[in-house]
Amino acid sequence: MKEIVIYSTPTCVYCEIAKEFFKEKGLEYTEYDVSSDSERRQEMVEKSGQMGVPVILIGDEMIIGFDKEKVSDILEHD
């Protein structure tokens, strides 16, 4: 199983939808709150070139925003 990481903020609706999706699928993930963790925020920007959340990493694959189809496709090919 590929490692799942989500960079999020507490007020991000799409972050909550993504986390709920992973929970429903029984998938473990690591969450970084970039609103309070400046080191992780910088890491997210360096990796994605984006300030917006969520930024989701599934193994080496990056999804900016929550694209359920793309996330499902990546997970199916794991």
C-alpha angles and dihedrals in degrees: 000000000000118000114257120210126178124192107204149148128229093245097049111112094194090051089056091048090051093048091048089051091054092046092051089052091048091241122151118224140175115236126202118194101215092186090072103021109070093180092057090043090056090046090052093050092048092050099041107021085227136114093194125094149260101051108175125194120195105181104305094339119102125203119187110206121359111299103173094192094050092045091049091048093051092047092049091055093051 
